[in-house]
Amino acid sequence: MAARKSKPAAAKSKAANSKVVAKPRRKPTSKSAAKTKSSAKSKKAAPKKRHVADVVAATEVIAIAAPFQLPERFDSAAAASVLDGFKRHRGGALTVDASAVRRVGAQGLQILLSATRTWQADGHVLEIKNASAELIDAAQLLGLSHSDLSISGSLQ
């Protein structure tokens, strides 16, 4: 067997001194101390007052947000992802860019109509801008008007 080399005494004492020992938490010694802790937890913080400048800044951020882009093929295959996108944007004004749409199905138009009515019911604005000619034709084929889908802007 090989003999083990032992550390010098000075090195051992440094190692022993550098250990960090966690101290156990102390429990309150009296009932009154326990009550003050529980009452401090139950107090709710007062709502933070918002300044007009903060509200304006938040509104500007929303106003300059990029529009929601519809896919080139807006049919039943793309319907689930577009629906998820609308759900993520719910709760505020939304601009939808429909310039890329080249093929649209009835399910896609149904999602647009439902989203428009949902935004109206929530008291917000959903606006479809730059609607492609294909989207306009498909909407008219199903008997929908520009106002039904909140379409604005020029045709592509």
Secondary structure, DSSP 4 states (H G I P E B T S, - for coil): -PPPPPPPHHHHHHHHHT---PPPPPPPSSHHHHHHHHHHHHPPPPPPPPPHHHHHHHHHHHHTSPPEEPPSEESHHHHHHHHHHHHHHTTS-EEEE-TT--EE-HHHHHHHHHHHHHHHHTT--EEEES--HHHHHHHHHTT--TTTTTEES---
